[in-house]
Amino acid sequence: MTDEIPLDHLPLKEHLNELRRRLIICSVTMVLAFVLCWIFSDSLVSWLFYPVHQALPPNSYLVFTALTEGFMTYLKVAFWSALILSTPVILYQIWEFVVPGLYDREKRYARRLVSWGLGLFILGGLFGYWVIMPVAFSITLGFANKDLVAMPRLQNYLVFSLKTIFTFGLIFEIPFLMAFAVHCGIVPYRYLTKHRKASYIGLYLLAVLLVPTDVFSQMLLSLPLIGIYEIGVWFARWSGHGN
C-alpha cells in the first residue's frame, strides 16, 4: 500500500521538475542576453535614437537632467533588448512544456497561432519604429525655430519610443485576433461591422490612455488604429464567415 503512494504522486512531481527546469533555462537565457546587450548597448542606443536624431534640427540634442538618467537609459535599453532577444527561447520552452498534453491537430494549430502572433508582433514593432516614430518626430520637432530650441529629454524619449514599438507590436495582433474570433464563432462577423462607430470611439480612448496629455499625438495614434481595425474586418470576412 505504501509503495503505491509515490507512484500516484510521481506525475505531478515530474511535472513540477520539468517546469522548474524550463524556468531555469529561460532565466539563464535572459541573463546571458542581458550581458550581451549590455556589451553592445552603445550600438543599441544609437539604433534606438536614430529616428529622433534624423528629425532633430541642427544644434539640437537629447539631454538628461538627473545624474543617473544616462546610466538608467542604457540599463533599460539593454534589459528590453535582452527580453526581445530571449523571446524565441522563452516561447520555445513554453511550447515544449505544453505540447505533451496536446493532440496532433492541436499541436499544428498552436504552432501556426504562435508563428503568426510572433511574426505580426515583430512586424508591428518595426512599423512603429520605421513609420510612426519618424512621422511623429518630424511633425512635433518641426515647430523648433530661432525662438524655440528643441531639447528632448532622454528619459521621455526612451519611454515614448519603447511604448510606441511595443504598442504597435500589440496593435498588429488585432486583425489576426479578429479573424480568429470570427473563424471560431466567438464573435459574429456582422457584430464587427454593426458596431464600427463604437469600435472607433474605443480605439480613440485607447490612444488617450497611451498618450494622455497630447491631443495631437492621440489623433496621430488613433488613425492607424482605425486603419488596422478595418484590415481586421476584411480579414474576418476573408476567413469565410463574412455572411
trRosetta pair geometry for C-beta under 8 A, 3 or more apart (Angstrom, degrees):
i j d omega theta_ij theta_ji phi_ij phi_ji
1 4 6.2 -57 -162 24 32 109
1 5 7.7 42 146 -32 61 95
2 5 6.0 -37 -161 7 44 116
3 6 7.2 -52 -171 30 41 101
3 7 7.4 34 143 -11 65 112
4 7 5.5 -62 -159 40 47 115
4 8 6.3 51 148 -27 76 102
5 8 5.8 -54 -153 29 33 112
5 9 6.7 11 158 -2 66 109
6 9 5.9 -69 -148 48 35 99
6 10 6.1 59 152 -55 70 94
7 10 5.4 -29 -145 -4 34 123
9 12 5.6 -61 -165 46 62 111
9 13 5.8 63 141 -26 85 108
10 13 5.6 -59 -144 38 33 112
10 14 6.2 31 160 -18 69 106
11 14 5.8 -56 -146 38 30 109
11 15 6.2 35 153 -25 64 107
12 15 5.4 -52 -147 33 32 117
12 16 6.5 29 155 -16 65 104
13 16 5.9 -55 -149 37 31 107
13 17 6.3 31 152 -18 64 108
14 17 5.6 -55 -145 39 33 113
14 18 6.2 35 154 -21 66 105
15 18 5.8 -55 -150 35 28 111
15 19 6.5 28 151 -19 62 106
16 19 5.5 -51 -147 36 34 113
16 20 6.3 34 154 -19 65 104
17 20 5.7 -53 -147 37 31 111
17 21 6.3 34 153 -22 64 105
18 21 5.7 -52 -148 33 31 113
18 22 6.5 23 157 -12 64 107
18 97 6.5 149 137 -124 108 86
19 22 6.1 -61 -149 40 29 104
19 23 6.3 30 154 -19 65 109
19 97 6.5 76 -99 -142 65 133
20 23 5.7 -55 -146 37 31 112
20 24 6.4 35 154 -22 65 104
21 24 5.8 -55 -153 33 30 112
21 25 6.6 31 150 -19 64 104
22 25 5.4 -46 -147 33 38 114
22 26 6.5 40 153 -18 66 102
22 93 4.3 148 -167 -176 106 112
22 94 7.7 139 159 -67 139 38
22 96 6.9 -178 -107 79 133 109
22 97 5.3 -91 7 -65 172 120
23 26 5.7 -52 -148 37 33 111
23 27 6.3 33 153 -19 65 107
24 27 5.7 -55 -145 37 31 111
24 28 6.2 28 157 -16 66 107
25 28 6.0 -56 -144 39 27 108
25 29 6.2 30 155 -20 63 109
25 89 7.3 -136 142 164 99 112
25 93 5.7 173 85 -101 123 139
26 29 5.7 -56 -147 37 28 113
26 30 6.3 29 155 -21 64 107
26 86 7.2 96 -161 169 70 121
26 89 6.8 163 -112 119 63 100
26 90 5.0 70 -130 -108 111 82
26 93 5.5 -124 -60 48 100 161
27 30 5.7 -54 -149 34 30 111
27 31 6.5 29 154 -18 64 105
28 31 5.7 -54 -148 36 32 111
28 32 6.3 28 156 -15 67 107
29 32 6.0 -58 -146 40 29 107
29 33 6.1 28 156 -18 65 110
29 86 4.9 130 128 -136 105 106
29 89 4.6 -143 -165 105 164 155
29 90 7.2 -160 82 -56 140 75
30 33 5.7 -56 -144 39 28 111
30 34 6.3 32 155 -23 63 106
30 82 6.0 88 -164 147 64 112
30 83 7.0 20 -134 -94 102 57
30 86 4.8 14 -90 -97 66 170
30 90 7.9 47 -61 -65 100 115
31 34 5.7 -54 -149 33 30 112
31 35 6.6 29 153 -18 64 103
32 35 5.8 -51 -150 34 33 111
32 36 6.4 32 152 -17 65 107
33 36 5.6 -55 -148 39 33 112
33 37 6.1 29 155 -16 67 108
33 81 7.8 -156 156 115 100 73
33 82 3.9 133 117 -151 99 84
33 83 7.8 158 108 -43 138 23
33 85 4.5 175 -155 89 128 121
33 86 4.7 -133 6 -56 161 98
34 37 5.7 -56 -142 41 30 108
34 38 6.1 34 156 -23 65 106
34 78 5.9 77 -159 148 71 100
34 79 6.3 11 -122 -105 108 52
34 82 3.9 1 -77 -95 61 166
35 38 5.7 -53 -147 33 29 113
35 39 6.7 33 152 -23 62 102
36 39 5.8 -53 -155 29 32 112
36 40 6.7 -3 157 12 65 107
36 82 7.4 133 56 -103 86 94
36 85 7.5 -118 78 121 125 167
37 40 6.2 -71 -144 57 33 89
37 41 6.4 70 148 -77 65 75
37 44 6.3 32 -165 -42 87 159
37 77 7.6 -156 160 123 114 71
37 78 4.3 146 115 -151 105 71
37 79 7.7 -170 93 -40 143 17
37 81 4.2 157 -141 92 140 119
37 82 4.6 -124 9 -59 142 85
37 85 6.7 -169 -59 4 118 144
38 41 5.3 -7 -151 -41 36 117
38 74 7.7 79 -137 152 73 99
38 75 7.9 11 -109 -116 102 53
38 78 4.4 44 -78 -143 67 150
40 43 4.8 -38 178 40 90 115
40 44 5.9 95 119 -25 84 99
41 44 5.4 -57 -143 41 37 113
41 45 6.0 38 158 -22 71 105
41 74 4.8 65 162 -165 141 98
41 77 6.1 114 -151 90 92 115
41 78 5.0 -41 -96 -70 112 105
42 45 6.0 -55 -146 36 26 108
42 46 6.4 27 154 -18 61 108
43 46 5.6 -54 -148 37 31 113
43 47 6.4 32 154 -19 65 105
44 47 5.7 -54 -149 36 31 111
44 48 6.2 28 154 -17 66 108
44 77 5.3 152 119 153 118 118
44 78 7.0 130 66 -83 155 57
44 81 5.3 -47 -146 -71 148 159
45 48 5.7 -55 -143 39 31 110
45 49 6.0 16 161 -7 67 114
45 73 7.2 75 -121 134 122 105
45 74 6.3 -44 -63 -105 135 75
45 77 5.4 88 -80 115 78 177
46 49 6.1 -65 -140 47 25 100
46 50 6.7 54 153 -59 60 87
47 50 5.7 -26 -157 -17 32 119
48 77 6.0 -127 -2 -129 159 122
48 158 7.6 37 143 -119 137 73
48 161 6.0 110 -180 133 96 152
49 52 5.6 -62 -165 48 67 105
49 53 5.6 69 138 -28 88 107
49 62 6.8 -82 -144 -19 130 152
49 157 7.3 52 -115 138 86 138
50 53 5.8 -61 -143 37 29 111
50 54 6.4 30 160 -22 65 106
51 54 5.9 -59 -154 33 30 111
51 55 6.6 11 157 -7 65 112
51 129 6.9 -155 -39 -175 135 65
51 133 4.3 42 142 124 169 117
51 134 4.9 -120 -147 -72 106 70
51 137 5.8 148 144 8 96 148
51 161 7.5 159 48 -116 125 117
52 55 5.8 -65 -146 45 36 103
52 56 6.1 50 155 -41 70 100
52 62 6.9 67 118 -65 137 114
52 133 7.6 -72 -51 168 74 109
52 137 5.3 -152 -107 -125 61 150
52 141 7.7 130 -152 -44 75 150
52 152 6.5 -86 -168 49 138 157
52 157 5.9 -14 -57 -148 166 134
52 161 7.7 -86 -29 -70 118 126
53 56 5.8 -39 -140 15 31 117
54 134 6.7 -20 81 -124 131 100
54 137 7.6 97 73 99 83 139
55 134 6.6 171 -55 -148 119 61
55 137 3.6 149 47 130 167 112
55 138 4.9 -121 -124 -74 116 57
55 141 4.9 117 142 49 106 142
55 142 8.0 -71 -173 -51 100 73
56 60 4.5 -151 180 88 102 109
56 61 7.1 74 -179 -85 156 27
56 62 7.9 -99 -83 -41 148 72
56 137 7.9 -47 -49 173 59 120
56 141 6.2 -91 -101 -172 42 154
56 150 6.1 -162 -142 102 76 132
56 152 7.7 -110 -97 9 108 113
57 60 4.7 72 62 0 77 132
57 141 6.7 -164 -22 160 84 105
57 144 4.7 -134 -8 95 140 139
57 150 5.7 123 21 27 103 124
60 141 7.8 156 115 -162 159 119
60 144 6.5 -23 -72 -161 155 165
60 149 6.4 -180 -102 -177 99 78
60 150 4.4 29 -154 74 149 92
60 151 6.4 -132 -156 -76 86 55
61 151 6.8 10 65 -128 59 75
62 151 7.7 125 -129 -171 21 56
62 152 5.5 -37 -112 79 73 90
62 153 7.4 66 -164 180 76 11
62 154 5.1 90 162 -83 112 75
62 157 6.1 -66 -126 10 123 154
63 151 5.1 8 1 176 126 102
63 152 7.4 155 24 81 75 40
63 153 6.1 -50 74 -110 78 52
63 154 6.5 -124 91 -26 27 89
64 69 3.8 -171 -172 94 125 131
64 70 5.3 -175 47 -55 161 78
64 73 7.3 -117 -87 -24 143 135
64 153 6.7 92 -104 -165 48 74
64 154 4.1 -29 -72 20 97 131
64 155 6.7 96 -124 -24 94 87
65 69 6.7 61 50 -8 48 156
65 153 6.7 -39 -5 -132 104 113
66 69 4.0 112 62 -38 92 106
66 155 7.6 34 25 -35 117 138
68 71 5.2 -61 -163 48 65 112
68 72 5.4 63 140 -25 89 108
69 72 5.8 -57 -141 41 29 108
69 73 6.3 37 156 -28 63 104
69 154 5.7 122 146 72 116 124
69 155 5.4 -84 -153 -50 113 109
70 73 5.7 -52 -152 27 28 115
70 74 6.9 23 155 -12 62 102
70 154 6.8 8 -89 116 60 171
71 74 6.0 -58 -156 37 33 106
71 75 6.2 32 149 -21 67 110
72 75 5.3 -53 -144 38 36 116
72 76 6.1 35 157 -20 69 104
72 155 7.6 17 89 -101 118 102
73 76 6.0 -55 -146 36 28 106
73 77 6.3 27 156 -17 63 108
73 154 5.5 -59 -76 153 151 118
73 155 6.8 -122 -78 -87 102 60
73 158 5.4 -150 -133 -65 93 152
74 77 5.8 -55 -145 38 30 111
74 78 6.3 30 156 -18 64 108
75 78 5.9 -58 -151 37 28 110
75 79 6.3 28 152 -21 64 108
76 79 5.6 -53 -144 35 33 112
76 80 6.2 23 162 -11 68 107
76 158 6.3 85 87 167 138 139
76 162 7.6 -78 148 -53 116 156
77 80 6.3 -58 -142 42 27 101
77 81 6.0 26 159 -17 63 114
77 158 7.2 -99 -62 -139 92 117
78 81 5.8 -59 -143 41 26 111
78 82 6.2 28 157 -22 63 109
79 82 5.8 -59 -151 35 27 111
79 83 6.5 28 152 -21 64 105
80 83 5.5 -48 -147 33 36 114
80 84 6.5 36 154 -17 65 102
80 162 6.0 -91 -127 -131 172 125
81 84 5.8 -53 -150 37 33 110
81 85 6.1 31 152 -17 66 110
82 85 5.6 -56 -142 41 31 112
82 86 6.0 25 158 -17 66 112
83 86 5.9 -60 -142 41 26 106
83 87 6.8 52 152 -52 60 90
84 87 5.7 -29 -158 -10 33 120
86 89 5.4 -63 -166 46 62 111
86 90 5.6 62 138 -26 88 107
87 90 5.6 -58 -141 39 32 111
87 91 6.1 30 162 -18 68 106
87 118 7.5 157 138 -133 122 112
88 91 5.8 -57 -145 39 28 109
88 92 6.2 31 155 -22 64 107
88 118 7.7 82 -93 -157 74 150
89 92 5.6 -54 -148 35 31 113
89 93 6.4 30 154 -19 65 104
90 93 5.8 -54 -149 35 31 109
90 94 6.5 31 151 -17 64 105
91 94 5.6 -53 -148 37 34 112
91 95 6.2 38 151 -23 66 105
91 114 6.2 142 -178 -167 125 126
91 118 6.8 -11 -85 -79 173 135
92 95 5.4 -53 -149 35 32 115
92 96 6.3 29 155 -17 66 106
93 96 5.8 -52 -143 38 32 109
93 97 6.3 32 155 -20 63 107
94 97 5.8 -59 -150 36 30 111
94 98 6.2 13 159 -8 66 113
95 98 6.2 -68 -144 43 26 99
95 99 5.7 34 164 -38 67 113
95 110 7.6 156 -129 131 91 119
95 111 7.8 69 -142 -97 131 72
95 114 6.8 -28 -83 -54 119 173
96 99 6.0 -40 -125 21 25 117
98 101 6.4 -75 -176 42 53 103
98 102 6.7 45 140 -28 83 114
98 110 7.6 -135 110 174 129 162
99 102 5.5 -63 -149 28 45 115
99 107 5.9 61 -145 -116 95 105
99 110 7.7 -163 -98 81 80 144
102 106 4.1 -133 -169 96 104 119
102 107 4.9 137 111 -62 127 76
102 110 6.5 -73 -133 3 164 142
103 106 4.7 91 53 11 75 105
103 107 7.0 -132 97 -11 38 88
104 107 5.5 -51 -149 30 32 116
104 108 6.7 29 156 -16 64 102
105 108 6.0 -54 -153 35 32 108
105 109 6.4 29 151 -16 64 110
106 109 5.6 -56 -144 41 33 112
106 110 6.0 31 158 -18 68 108
107 110 6.0 -56 -142 39 26 106
107 111 6.2 30 156 -24 62 107
108 111 5.7 -53 -147 32 29 114
108 112 6.7 26 156 -14 63 104
109 112 6.1 -57 -154 37 30 107
109 113 6.3 32 150 -22 64 109
110 113 5.3 -53 -145 35 35 117
110 114 6.3 32 158 -17 68 103
111 114 6.1 -55 -147 37 28 106
111 115 6.3 26 155 -18 63 111
112 115 5.7 -58 -143 39 31 111
112 116 6.1 26 161 -15 67 109
113 116 6.2 -58 -145 40 24 105
113 117 6.1 21 158 -17 62 114
113 180 7.8 75 -121 -117 99 140
114 117 5.8 -59 -143 40 28 111
114 118 6.1 23 162 -15 66 110
115 118 6.2 -58 -144 39 24 105
115 119 6.1 22 159 -16 62 113
116 119 5.8 -60 -143 40 27 110
116 120 6.1 22 162 -15 65 110
116 176 5.7 163 145 -141 119 142
117 120 6.2 -60 -145 39 24 105
117 121 6.3 26 156 -21 62 109
117 173 6.3 30 -140 -121 77 110
117 176 6.8 -174 -88 114 61 155
118 121 5.7 -55 -148 34 30 113
118 122 6.5 28 156 -16 65 105
119 122 6.0 -57 -151 37 30 108
119 123 6.3 29 153 -17 65 109
120 123 5.4 -53 -143 40 34 114
120 124 6.1 37 156 -21 66 106
120 169 8.0 121 122 -167 64 59
120 172 4.5 -168 169 129 89 104
120 173 5.5 127 109 -86 129 56
120 175 7.9 -151 -143 56 144 94
120 176 5.6 -128 -30 -18 168 141
121 124 5.8 -55 -147 37 28 111
121 125 6.5 29 154 -19 62 105
121 169 4.2 40 -166 -176 72 98
121 170 7.2 23 -121 -70 89 39
121 172 6.5 173 -91 71 28 112
121 173 6.4 15 -73 -58 78 104
122 125 5.8 -54 -149 35 31 112
122 126 6.4 28 155 -15 65 106
122 169 7.1 34 -62 -127 19 104
123 126 5.9 -57 -149 39 30 109
123 127 6.3 34 151 -22 64 106
123 172 5.6 -170 86 176 94 162
124 127 5.5 -52 -146 34 33 115
124 128 6.5 35 154 -19 64 103
124 168 4.3 -168 168 138 89 72
124 169 4.2 149 87 -107 112 30
124 170 7.0 -148 118 27 157 26
124 171 5.7 164 -153 62 135 78
124 172 2.8 -148 -67 -1 117 128
124 173 7.2 -62 -22 -23 153 67
125 128 5.7 -53 -151 34 32 112
125 129 6.4 26 153 -15 65 108
125 165 4.6 40 -151 -175 86 84
125 166 7.0 19 -105 -80 100 30
125 168 6.2 148 -88 83 31 93
125 169 4.1 16 -55 -71 88 105
126 129 5.6 -56 -144 40 34 109
126 130 5.8 7 167 1 72 114
127 130 6.6 -63 -127 49 23 91
127 131 5.2 -24 -173 26 64 123
127 132 6.8 59 136 -12 72 101
127 168 5.5 -135 80 156 98 137
127 172 6.8 130 26 -66 137 130
128 131 7.1 -51 -94 54 11 83
128 132 4.8 -33 -142 37 52 127
128 133 6.4 66 155 -28 63 96
128 164 4.5 168 177 147 119 85
128 165 4.8 178 90 -101 132 40
128 167 6.8 128 -106 66 150 80
128 168 3.3 171 -57 30 115 143
128 169 7.1 -68 2 -32 134 68
129 132 7.7 28 -11 47 14 86
129 133 5.7 -11 -146 12 32 133
129 161 7.7 54 -111 -167 79 93
129 164 7.5 134 -73 110 50 110
129 165 5.5 31 -58 -99 93 101
130 133 7.6 50 -10 41 9 100
130 134 7.0 -11 177 -3 34 120
131 134 6.8 -76 -156 38 14 100
131 135 6.5 3 162 -9 57 116
132 135 6.0 -67 -150 41 27 108
132 136 6.0 24 159 -19 67 112
132 164 5.8 -164 101 -173 128 121
132 168 6.3 -174 3 -62 149 149
132 220 7.9 124 -155 148 91 106
132 221 7.8 55 -154 -105 130 70
132 224 7.0 -75 -90 -4 114 159
133 136 5.8 -56 -141 38 28 110
133 137 6.2 21 163 -14 65 109
133 161 6.3 43 -117 -121 136 82
133 164 5.7 123 -72 117 95 159
134 137 6.0 -60 -143 41 28 105
134 138 6.0 28 161 -21 66 110
135 138 5.9 -57 -143 36 27 109
135 139 6.4 19 160 -13 63 110
135 220 7.5 179 117 -165 113 124
136 139 6.2 -65 -153 39 26 105
136 140 6.0 7 163 -4 67 116
136 164 7.7 -130 16 -109 155 149
136 217 6.9 48 -141 -120 117 92
136 220 6.2 120 -99 142 91 155
137 140 6.1 -61 -131 47 29 99
137 141 5.3 7 177 2 69 120
138 141 6.7 -54 -119 50 16 95
138 142 6.0 36 160 -47 53 111
139 142 5.7 -52 -151 14 22 121
139 216 7.9 -156 131 157 129 128
139 220 7.6 -174 57 -97 156 145
140 143 6.9 -49 179 9 37 106
140 216 7.7 146 -89 105 93 135
140 217 7.8 14 -73 -73 130 99
141 144 5.7 -12 179 -10 66 116
141 150 5.0 48 -145 -124 92 156
141 152 7.7 -54 -91 -44 113 118
143 148 6.2 -32 131 98 84 152
144 148 5.3 -135 -130 104 47 92
144 149 6.4 47 -150 -139 106 21
144 150 4.0 -61 -81 -30 139 105
145 148 5.3 53 39 39 72 89
152 156 6.4 -128 -177 77 85 112
152 157 5.1 76 145 -59 126 116
153 156 4.3 74 71 12 100 111
153 157 6.8 -176 85 -11 49 86
154 157 6.0 -62 -151 37 27 108
154 158 6.4 26 156 -20 65 108
155 158 5.8 -54 -148 33 31 112
155 159 6.5 28 157 -15 65 106
156 159 6.0 -56 -148 38 30 108
156 160 6.2 27 155 -17 65 111
157 160 5.7 -59 -145 40 31 110
157 161 6.0 25 161 -17 68 110
158 161 6.1 -58 -142 38 26 105
158 162 6.2 17 163 -10 64 111
159 162 6.3 -61 -143 42 25 104
159 163 5.9 24 159 -18 63 115
160 163 5.8 -61 -144 40 24 110
160 164 6.2 26 157 -23 64 109
161 164 5.7 -53 -146 34 29 112
161 165 6.4 26 158 -15 64 106
162 165 5.9 -54 -145 38 31 108
162 166 6.1 22 160 -11 66 112
163 166 6.1 -61 -141 45 26 105
163 167 5.7 27 161 -23 65 114
163 210 6.8 151 163 -166 121 96
164 167 5.9 -56 -137 37 23 110
164 168 6.3 11 167 -8 61 110
165 168 6.5 -65 -148 41 22 99
165 169 6.4 29 152 -24 60 108
166 169 5.5 -54 -153 31 32 118
166 170 6.7 26 153 -13 65 103
167 170 5.9 -59 -157 38 33 106
167 171 6.1 35 148 -24 68 107
167 210 6.0 63 -119 -132 152 140
168 171 5.0 -44 -135 35 42 118
168 172 6.3 47 161 -24 66 99
168 224 7.7 -7 -118 118 107 143
169 172 6.3 -55 -154 30 26 109
169 173 7.6 31 144 -24 55 100
170 173 5.7 -50 -166 19 43 116
170 174 8.0 63 141 -40 63 85
171 174 5.8 -25 -173 -11 49 116
171 224 7.3 60 148 122 153 104
171 225 6.3 -99 -142 -107 128 75
171 228 5.6 94 160 70 99 173
172 175 7.5 -35 -171 22 48 98
172 176 7.9 39 142 0 62 110
172 228 6.9 -110 -99 -139 45 137
173 176 5.6 -69 -163 49 52 112
173 177 5.6 48 146 -23 85 111
174 177 5.9 -61 -142 40 28 107
174 178 6.1 29 160 -21 66 107
174 228 5.4 86 62 137 130 114
174 229 6.5 -55 141 -88 141 58
174 232 5.2 -75 131 -66 87 141
175 178 5.7 -56 -145 36 30 112
175 179 6.3 26 159 -14 66 106
175 228 6.2 -115 -38 180 99 79
175 231 4.7 -49 -89 111 136 96
175 232 3.6 -141 -108 -86 59 71
175 234 7.8 -19 -141 56 117 82
175 235 4.7 99 178 8 100 147
176 179 6.0 -57 -148 39 28 107
176 180 6.1 31 153 -21 64 111
176 232 7.8 -74 3 -116 30 92
176 235 7.2 -66 -82 145 35 162
177 180 5.4 -53 -143 38 31 116
177 181 6.2 34 156 -22 65 104
177 232 7.6 -19 61 -137 70 127
178 181 5.9 -53 -147 33 29 109
178 182 6.5 22 156 -12 63 107
178 187 7.6 -67 -150 70 63 138
178 192 6.6 81 -164 -108 119 143
178 229 7.8 115 -56 -148 156 58
178 232 3.6 80 33 177 150 114
178 233 7.0 -58 148 -65 150 40
178 235 6.4 107 82 73 103 111
178 236 5.1 -74 138 -59 98 115
179 182 5.9 -58 -147 41 31 107
179 183 5.9 32 155 -22 66 111
179 232 6.7 -135 -32 -158 79 68
179 235 4.0 -73 -64 132 125 106
179 236 4.9 -144 -96 -81 58 54
179 238 7.3 -29 -122 63 123 90
179 239 4.7 152 -164 -53 94 133
180 183 5.7 -56 -142 37 27 112
180 184 6.3 13 162 -8 63 111
181 184 6.3 -64 -145 44 25 101
181 186 4.3 -83 -160 66 78 117
181 187 4.3 24 141 21 118 108
181 236 7.7 -28 65 -113 83 115
182 185 7.7 40 -179 -71 31 25
182 186 7.5 -78 -60 50 22 76
182 187 5.8 -56 -76 78 62 83
182 188 7.1 60 -129 -163 82 17
182 189 5.1 63 -143 -75 130 77
182 192 7.3 -44 -73 -20 124 134
182 236 4.1 96 3 -153 157 100
182 239 5.7 133 91 59 111 142
182 241 5.0 -178 155 75 97 126
182 242 7.8 31 166 -73 145 63
183 236 7.8 -136 -35 -138 75 64
183 239 4.5 -100 -75 169 100 140
183 240 7.3 63 -115 49 85 94
183 241 6.1 179 -97 2 42 131
185 188 7.8 11 -151 -78 55 62
185 241 7.6 -146 -79 -139 63 159
187 191 5.4 -111 -180 64 90 139
187 192 6.9 84 139 -49 121 93
188 191 4.8 108 67 -11 81 103
188 192 8.0 -147 101 -5 53 80
188 241 7.8 -127 -147 149 55 114
189 192 5.9 -52 -166 26 44 111
189 193 7.1 25 148 -4 72 105
189 236 5.3 161 -119 141 91 113
189 237 6.2 102 -155 -86 136 64
189 241 5.4 173 -37 117 120 82
189 242 4.8 -173 -169 -118 165 48
189 243 7.2 67 52 24 141 26
190 193 5.9 -61 -150 45 42 103
190 194 5.6 42 155 -24 75 112
191 194 5.8 -56 -135 39 27 110
191 195 6.1 -6 174 11 64 113
192 195 7.0 -73 -139 52 17 86
192 196 7.2 54 152 -76 55 75
192 199 7.5 27 -156 -48 63 155
192 232 7.5 -135 -156 115 142 98
192 233 5.2 175 138 -111 129 90
192 236 5.9 95 15 64 164 165
193 196 5.8 -8 -159 -46 37 110
193 233 6.4 104 -74 -150 78 128
195 198 4.5 -45 -175 45 90 118
195 199 5.8 101 123 -30 84 94
196 199 5.6 -58 -151 34 30 114
196 200 6.6 35 151 -23 65 101
196 233 7.7 9 -103 -81 105 150
197 200 5.6 -48 -152 29 35 114
197 201 6.7 34 151 -16 64 102
198 201 5.7 -51 -152 35 36 111
198 202 6.4 37 150 -19 65 106
199 202 5.5 -54 -148 38 34 114
199 203 6.3 35 153 -20 66 104
199 229 5.9 154 143 -165 127 149
200 203 5.8 -54 -148 35 30 110
200 204 6.5 30 153 -17 64 104
200 226 5.7 31 -122 -111 88 112
200 229 7.5 -158 -82 65 61 161
201 204 5.8 -54 -150 36 32 110
201 205 6.4 34 150 -19 65 104
202 205 5.6 -52 -149 36 34 113
202 206 6.5 40 149 -23 64 100
203 206 5.3 -46 -152 30 36 117
203 207 6.7 39 148 -18 63 99
203 222 5.9 120 125 -147 94 83
203 225 4.2 167 -177 133 120 127
203 226 5.8 155 95 -69 156 67
203 229 6.2 -95 -66 -40 149 140
204 207 5.4 -48 -153 33 38 114
204 208 6.6 44 146 -22 65 100
204 218 7.0 61 -166 166 78 103
204 222 4.6 24 -104 -124 70 141
204 225 7.7 175 -66 76 43 140
205 208 5.3 -46 -149 31 38 116
205 209 6.6 41 150 -20 65 99
206 209 5.7 -51 -152 34 34 111
206 210 6.5 29 151 -16 65 106
206 222 7.9 135 66 -104 84 81
206 225 6.6 167 75 -143 124 158
207 210 5.6 -57 -146 39 34 110
207 211 6.3 -23 170 33 71 98
207 217 7.9 -172 175 124 102 69
207 218 4.6 117 132 -156 111 70
207 219 7.7 127 140 -51 153 17
207 221 4.2 158 -134 92 111 113
207 222 4.2 -83 -19 -64 159 84
207 225 6.3 -133 -56 -5 108 150
208 211 7.1 -79 -134 67 22 63
208 212 6.2 57 167 -110 64 57
208 218 5.5 31 -83 -130 59 131
209 212 6.6 8 -138 -72 22 91
210 221 6.3 -140 78 159 133 165
211 214 5.1 -58 162 54 113 97
211 217 4.2 -117 168 109 161 119
211 218 5.3 -152 78 -70 111 69
211 221 6.1 152 6 -2 129 147
214 217 3.9 43 105 20 121 114
214 218 6.4 169 96 -20 64 83
215 218 5.3 -52 -150 32 35 118
215 219 6.6 34 154 -17 66 101
216 219 5.9 -55 -154 35 32 108
216 220 6.3 31 150 -18 65 108
217 220 5.3 -52 -143 39 36 115
217 221 6.1 31 158 -17 68 108
218 221 6.0 -60 -146 39 26 106
218 222 6.1 25 157 -23 64 111
219 222 5.8 -54 -139 34 29 110
219 223 6.8 38 161 -30 61 100
220 223 6.6 -51 -160 18 26 111
221 224 6.9 -63 -165 40 38 97
221 225 6.5 39 146 -22 69 114
222 225 5.2 -60 -150 38 39 119
222 226 6.2 40 155 -22 72 102
223 226 6.0 -54 -150 33 30 108
223 227 6.5 29 152 -17 63 107
224 227 5.2 -53 -145 39 40 116
224 228 6.1 40 157 -21 70 103
225 228 5.9 -56 -148 37 28 108
225 229 6.5 34 150 -23 62 104
226 229 5.5 -50 -151 31 34 116
226 230 6.7 33 152 -18 64 102
227 230 5.8 -54 -153 34 33 110
227 231 6.6 36 148 -19 64 102
228 231 5.4 -47 -150 34 38 115
228 232 6.5 45 148 -22 64 101
229 232 5.4 -52 -154 33 34 116
229 233 6.7 38 147 -21 65 99
230 233 5.4 -44 -150 30 38 114
230 234 6.6 40 150 -18 64 101
231 234 5.6 -53 -153 36 35 112
231 235 6.3 37 149 -19 67 104
232 235 5.5 -51 -144 37 34 112
232 236 6.3 38 153 -23 65 103
233 236 5.6 -52 -148 33 31 114
233 237 6.6 29 153 -15 63 104
234 237 5.8 -55 -151 37 32 109
234 238 6.2 32 151 -19 66 110
235 238 5.5 -57 -144 40 32 113
235 239 6.5 46 153 -37 64 98
236 239 5.8 -42 -154 14 31 118
236 241 7.1 -64 171 70 75 93
236 242 6.5 120 118 -84 72 92
237 241 7.9 -121 -125 72 31 51
237 242 3.1 55 -139 -95 70 146
238 242 7.2 47 -23 -29 27 134
239 242 7.4 124 50 -36 71 90
